[in-house]
Amino acid sequence: MTHYDYDLFTIGAGSGGVRASRMAGQLGARVAIAESYRIGGTCVIRGCVPKKLLSYAAHYAEDLEDARGYGWTIASASFSWPALIENKNREIARLSRVYSDGLARAGTAVFEGTARLLDAHTVAIGERSVTARNVLIATGGWPSKPAIPGIEHAITSNEAFELPELPRCILIVGGGYVAMEFAGIFRGLGTDVTLSYRGEQILRGFDDDVRRHLHDEMSKKGVRILLKSEVSRIARRADGTLEAALSGCPGNTLTCDAVMFATGRRPNTARLGLAEAGVRLDEAGGVAVDRFCRSSVPHIYAVGDVTHRICLTPVAIREGAAVATTLFGGRETPVDHDDVPSAVFSQPPVGTVGLTEAMAAEKFGKVDVYKASFRPLRHTLSGRDERTLVKLVVDAATQRVVGAHMVGADAPEIIQGVAIAVRAGLTKAQFDATVAIHPTAAEEFVTLMDKTEVR
Ligand SMILES: Cc1cc2nc3c(=O)[nH]c(=O)nc-3n(C[C@H](O)[C@H](O)[C@H](O)COP(=O)(O)OP(=O)(O)OC[C@H]3O[C@@H](n4cnc5c(N)ncnc54)[C@H](O)[C@@H]3O)c2cc1C
C-alpha cells in the first residue's frame, strides 16, 4: 500500500478547513493544514465576527439617542474609531489563538504559507512538499472588483476593517448583504453614506417585502440609496479625496473620502494547481463537487466558499464536518442545503429562512401570506420612526410554513428559533397553537391572523 505523509491535507484554515481538520484529527487521522494568512479565515479575521463588533459599535449612537425618551440625560458622548479597531483586533487575535489551540489539541500539523497541489497527492508549501491520501480544498473566496479606471483607489470589506480613520463620507457600491451591513456601520458611526447599486432593488434573492422594508428603514436613517446606478470611474483629487463618476446621482459625480466595493466574492481557485491535478471547476470558478463535497478527483474534496454554493460560515462548518465523517467516521455524510437561515446585520437587521413569497408561489402555485408591519414598543417612548416587518409564507395546500422573514431589532436571534419550526415542516395551525411571549416582537410569528392569498 502506498505510504502518504498524511491521511488528510487541508488547504485553508478558515471555518470549513479548521472544522474538517479538527474532527478528522479527533477521529484518529493524521492531519495537516496550510494557511497563507491567519488561522480562522474570513469569518474570524475579516468577516462575520469583526463585522458584528463594528455593527454593535454603530448601534450605540441610536441607543444613546433613544435613551432620552426613557429619562436618561447623557451629557457628552464621543466615539474613537482607532479605539474600536484596536479592541476589535485584540478580540480577533484571541479567537485566532482559540482556533490554533483547537488544531493543536487535535494533533493537526500546521504549515504557515501558501499551498498548492503539485499532483493529486502532493502538496507544496513554499520549498516543502508533502504527500496526502486525501486533500481538502477550503481556500474560501476573495472580494471581486470591476476593472474600471481608478479602481486601485477603491477598498473592499478587507480594508474597511483596517481604515486608519473613520471616513467623513463613503460611497459603497453593491446591493448584497455586505454592502447593507457596512452602510449601516458607517452611517451609525456618523459617516455620510451613499450606496450605489445597479439593480432595481437592494438584497437580490431576499423576499420583496424585506427588500422594500429595509430600503425604507435605511433611507430614514440617512443612507442615500441610488438604484440602477453604476460607478464608471474613480479619480484621486489634489486634496486627497476621491471623485467617483456614477449614474443616478445629481451631476453624475460624487466626492468622498472612500469608495468601497461590495460587489461579490470569487472562489479562491487560482494558482492552486487544481487543473493539473484534474479537479474540475464550475462556471462560477468554484470547485465543482457532489453532495459529499467530493470533486471530480475522488480523493480531493472541497468545502465552503470555494465551492460557491451557500457562502456562510455555518454551512462551511457543516460541510467540513461532513467530509471528516465521510472519510474517517465510517459514514458517508451528505450536506443538506435546504432551509438554511441567514441574516443581514444591517440597521435594522434582517433574519430569513426558507422560501420568499415569489419562490413559494412558483413552487406551490397558491400560497397564503401573513404579514405585519408595526412600530415596536421600544420606540413608543424613544420616539424613533422605525418599523418592524414580520412575514410568514405558507403553502396553501398543505398549510406548511415554508418561509419566515423579519426586519427589525433582534431579527437574526428570533429567526434562528423560527428556523427550527420551518425546517421541521410545521403548519400555520401549529404556529398559531403556540402561546405568545408578551410583549415581544417575536410574538407576531404566532399571532398573525390576516391572510393575503397569492396565486
Ligand atoms: C465582510 C463579510 C462578512 C461576513 N459575514 C458573515 C456572517 O455574518 N455570517 C456568516 O455566516 N457568514 C458571513 N460571511 C461569510 C463567511 O465569512 C464565509 O462564508 C466563511 O468564512 C467561509 O469559510 P471557508 O472555510 O470556506 O473560507 P475562509 O474562511 O475564507 O477560509 C479560507 C482560508 O484559506 C486561506 N487560503 C486561501 N488560499 C490558500 C492557499 N493557497 N494556501 C493556504 N491557505 C490559503 C485563506 O487565507 C483563508 O484563511 C462574511 C463574509 C464577509 C467577507
The ligand as a MOL file (V3000), in Angstrom:
LIG
                    3D

  0  0  0     0  0            999 V3000
M  V30 BEGIN CTAB
M  V30 COUNTS 53 58 0 0 0
M  V30 BEGIN ATOM
M  V30 1 C -17.4870 41.0670 5.2880 0
M  V30 2 C -18.0180 39.6690 5.4470 0
M  V30 3 C -18.9850 39.4120 6.3790 0
M  V30 4 C -19.4830 38.1280 6.5390 0
M  V30 5 N -20.4550 37.9270 7.4640 0
M  V30 6 C -20.9650 36.6890 7.6380 0
M  V30 7 C -21.9460 36.4480 8.6320 0
M  V30 8 O -22.3880 37.3440 9.3410 0
M  V30 9 N -22.3840 35.1740 8.7920 0
M  V30 10 C -21.9280 34.1390 8.0280 0
M  V30 11 O -22.3520 33.0010 8.2230 0
M  V30 12 N -21.0040 34.3490 7.0670 0
M  V30 13 C -20.5070 35.5870 6.8570 0
M  V30 14 N -19.5440 35.7980 5.9080 0
M  V30 15 C -19.1260 34.6730 5.0690 0
M  V30 16 C -18.1240 33.7840 5.8080 0
M  V30 17 O -17.0480 34.5600 6.2710 0
M  V30 18 C -17.6350 32.6860 4.8780 0
M  V30 19 O -18.7480 32.0060 4.3370 0
M  V30 20 C -16.7480 31.6810 5.6010 0
M  V30 21 O -15.6360 32.3190 6.1680 0
M  V30 22 C -16.3000 30.6170 4.6110 0
M  V30 23 O -15.3900 29.7370 5.2060 0
M  V30 24 P -14.3350 28.9550 4.3350 0
M  V30 25 O -13.6930 27.9710 5.2440 0
M  V30 26 O -14.9650 28.4620 3.0940 0
M  V30 27 O -13.2840 30.0380 3.8500 0
M  V30 28 P -12.4750 31.1400 4.6300 0
M  V30 29 O -12.9870 31.3780 5.9840 0
M  V30 30 O -12.3920 32.3010 3.7010 0
M  V30 31 O -11.0390 30.4840 4.8090 0
M  V30 32 C -10.1990 30.2260 3.7190 0
M  V30 33 C -8.7770 30.3020 4.2140 0
M  V30 34 O -7.9150 29.7580 3.2220 0
M  V30 35 C -6.7140 30.5200 3.1840 0
M  V30 36 N -6.0840 30.2610 1.8960 0
M  V30 37 C -6.5270 30.6270 0.6640 0
M  V30 38 N -5.7020 30.1540 -0.2910 0
M  V30 39 C -4.7270 29.4640 0.3610 0
M  V30 40 C -3.5830 28.7260 -0.0780 0
M  V30 41 N -3.3110 28.5840 -1.3710 0
M  V30 42 N -2.7840 28.1590 0.8550 0
M  V30 43 C -3.0570 28.2680 2.1820 0
M  V30 44 N -4.1230 28.9570 2.6500 0
M  V30 45 C -4.9570 29.5290 1.7420 0
M  V30 46 C -7.2030 31.9430 3.4020 0
M  V30 47 O -6.1710 32.7800 3.8550 0
M  V30 48 C -8.2990 31.7280 4.4390 0
M  V30 49 O -7.8040 31.8540 5.7470 0
M  V30 50 C -18.9990 37.0720 5.7290 0
M  V30 51 C -18.0170 37.3200 4.7820 0
M  V30 52 C -17.5350 38.6030 4.6350 0
M  V30 53 C -16.4610 38.8600 3.6070 0
M  V30 END ATOM
M  V30 BEGIN BOND
M  V30 1 1 1 2
M  V30 2 1 2 3
M  V30 3 2 2 52
M  V30 4 2 3 4
M  V30 5 1 4 5
M  V30 6 1 4 50
M  V30 7 2 5 6
M  V30 8 1 6 7
M  V30 9 1 6 13
M  V30 10 2 7 8
M  V30 11 1 7 9
M  V30 12 1 9 10
M  V30 13 2 10 11
M  V30 14 1 10 12
M  V30 15 2 12 13
M  V30 16 1 13 14
M  V30 17 1 14 15
M  V30 18 1 14 50
M  V30 19 1 15 16
M  V30 20 1 16 17
M  V30 21 1 16 18
M  V30 22 1 18 19
M  V30 23 1 18 20
M  V30 24 1 20 21
M  V30 25 1 20 22
M  V30 26 1 22 23
M  V30 27 1 23 24
M  V30 28 2 24 25
M  V30 29 1 24 26
M  V30 30 1 24 27
M  V30 31 1 27 28
M  V30 32 2 28 29
M  V30 33 1 28 30
M  V30 34 1 28 31
M  V30 35 1 31 32
M  V30 36 1 32 33
M  V30 37 1 33 34
M  V30 38 1 33 48
M  V30 39 1 34 35
M  V30 40 1 35 36
M  V30 41 1 35 46
M  V30 42 1 36 37
M  V30 43 1 36 45
M  V30 44 2 37 38
M  V30 45 1 38 39
M  V30 46 1 39 40
M  V30 47 2 39 45
M  V30 48 1 40 41
M  V30 49 2 40 42
M  V30 50 1 42 43
M  V30 51 2 43 44
M  V30 52 1 44 45
M  V30 53 1 46 47
M  V30 54 1 46 48
M  V30 55 1 48 49
M  V30 56 2 50 51
M  V30 57 1 51 52
M  V30 58 1 52 53
M  V30 END BOND
M  V30 END CTAB
M  END
